[in-house]
Amino acid sequence: MSQQQHPRSTAENAGPFPLRAVQEDPGPAAGIPVHCGEHMPVRVLDFAEVQDRVNHTVAQAAVEGRRVHACGCGFLQETPLPGGATASIVPDGETMLFRPFFTRRVLAAAGRVETAEWSFDQALADAGSLAAQDAEEQAQRLCAFEAGLEAERWRLDQAVETLRDELRLAVRHGVPITLLAREAALDETDVVDLLHLGDVPAQSRASASEAALAAAC
């Protein structure tokens, strides 16, 4: 559980959060955080939040299985969602307004995947520098290569997992797959595959690294 004091927009500084941007928590009052002497309702996305800082906090919490409670003073506190539960972070009737918000997050995640893929390819290319006349030196180079490749593979896997989570969040809030595919420069089938990533064991990239090692030996 985390507690955060976030900078507020002009609208937030002028008074409490707009009622339309706050969703009452249906749970028992005993489980709702308290701040300024009042129970903190669940914060959802606010279209008037121009800088989107709080909106991104709400979305990131949703991706990680948490929800954000908000006090009228601007204090935010995250609490875990019940196991397996999902909740909408968009105010009723405003789904269309937030499509650009979700597609921006997907686009940013897709960009991080592209960067991680480039880094992974560069690490594979380093296999060409493994050759050495001295056996001990070659063993050291091989060890360093394997460690570097494993680190890049982990970064790529994390980036892909983040993209999957962002796609799931967007689809759950009504963003069409066709729009997500276009914004992230992916085929629709790739988007569908990513949405189901994790439902079955992911195919390992070990074969690629083993092939590179075999070529280097």
N, C-alpha and C positions, 0 to 999 in steps of 0.2 A: 504494500500500500504506500502511495506516495502523496505528499502534500506539497503544493506549489503556490507561490504568489506570482501571478503573471501580470505583465504590463497591460493596462486596459486601454481600449479605444476611447475617443472623446465621448461617445454615447454611454460607455460604461462608467466613465468618470462623472458624468452628469447625474447618475442615479443608478438604481438597481438594474439587473439584467432585464431586457424586454421579456415579458411574460410568454410571448410566442416562442421564444428561444429556450425556454426551460420546460422540461417535462417532469411532472410530479412522479416521484418514485412510488410504485404501487406496493412496495414491501412494508414491513412493520416499522413503525417510527423508531423503535429501539435500534434498528440497523442502519438508520440514516445518519450521516455525519452531521455534527452541529458546529456552527460558527456564528459569531456575533449573537449568540443566544437563540438562534433559530436553526431548524433543520434545513439542510442544504439539498434542494431538489437536483435532479439529474440535468446536466447541461447538454443541450443538443446544438447542432450547427446553427449559426446566426448569420443570415444574409447581410446584415448591417455591419458585420465584423470585417471592415475593409482590409486590414492587414492580415487576416486569417490566422494569426498566431494561436488564438484560443481554439479556433476551428480545427487546426491541425493537431492540437493537443487532444481534442475530443476524438478525432479520427484515429490517431495513433493508439489511443487507449482502446478503442473499439477493435482495432487490428489485434491487439495483445490480450483481448478478452477481459477488458476492464471498462468501467464507465467513470465519467467525471461528474462530480457534484460541485455546484457553484453557489457561493454566497453572494449576496448583492453588493458586498464591498469589493468583489473581484478575486477573493480567495478561492482556489480550486483544490479539490482533493479527489484522488482516484481510489476506487474500491473495486474488488474483483466481481465479475459477474458470476452467478451460480453456474456450476459445471454444465457445459453443453448449451447454456442459454445464449440467445442473441437478442439484441435490442436495436431498434431503429435510432439513428442519430440525426435524422432529418425531421423537422417539424411537419405535422400533418398537412398535406396538400401542397408542399413545396419541393417535391422530388425533382421536378424539371429545373428549378432554379440552381440546384447544386450539381448538375451534371458536369459543368466545367471544373468545379472543385475536385471531383473524383477523377476526372480524366487527367487533370494536371498531376495528381499524385501518381497515377498509373504511368504517365509519361516520364516522370522523374525516376520512378523505379525501373522502367525499361532502359533508361539511359545509364543507370548504374549497372545493369546487367551487361549492356554493351561494353562499358568500360572494363568490367571484370573479365569478360570474354577476351578482350584485347590483351589484358595482362596475362591471362592464362596462356594464350597463344605465344606471347613473348617468352614466357617461362619455358614452354615446349621448345621454342627455337634455340634456347640456350643449350640444348642437348649437343649441338654441334661443337661446343667448346670443351667437351668432356675428355677428348683424346689427350693423352700425355704419355711421354716416354717412361716416366717413373711410375711404377705400379702403386706406390703409396700415395703419390700425388693424385693419380687418377681416381683412387678410392675416395680421397677427400673431396674431389670435385663431384663425384657421383653422389656422395652423401649430401653435399650442399645443394645439388640439383634436385634431389628427391625432396628435401625439406622445403625448398622454394616452390616446387611444383605442388606439393601438398597444401601449402599456405594459400597459393593462388586458387587451387581447386576449392578450398573451404570458402574463400571470399566469393567465388562464383556461385557456389551452392547457396550461400546466404543471400546473395543478390536475387537469385531466381526465386527463393522462398519468399522474400519480401515482395517481389512482383506478384507472385501467386496470391499472397494475402491482400494486396491492394486490389487485384482483380476481383477477388471474392467480395471484398467490401463494396466495391462499385456495383457489381452485379446484384448484390443483396439490396442495394438501394435504387434499383431500377435503371441502371445505365445499360443500354443495349450492347451486346457483344460486338456488333458491327462497328459501333462508335469506338469502343475500346481498342479494337483491332486497328482501326484507321489511325487513331491518335498515337498508339504505341508502335506503329509500323510493323505489325504482325499479321499473319494470316489468321482468319477466324478459327481454323482448326488448331493453330498453335495456342490461341487464347483458351479454347476448350480444353486442350491437353494440360495447360498450366493450371486451369481451374481444378482439375482432377489430380494434379500432382500431389503425392502424399497419400492418396487413397490406396495406391498399390506401391510396392517397393520401387524406388527410383532406380533407373539403370545407372550403374556406376561408370565413371569416366576412367576407371583403372586401365581398361584396355588401351586407351590412347597413350597414357603415360608409360605402360609397359612396352608398347610398340616403340616409343621414342627411346626408352632405355635400351631395348634390344638393338636398335639401329646404332646407338652410340657405342655399344660394346664391341 
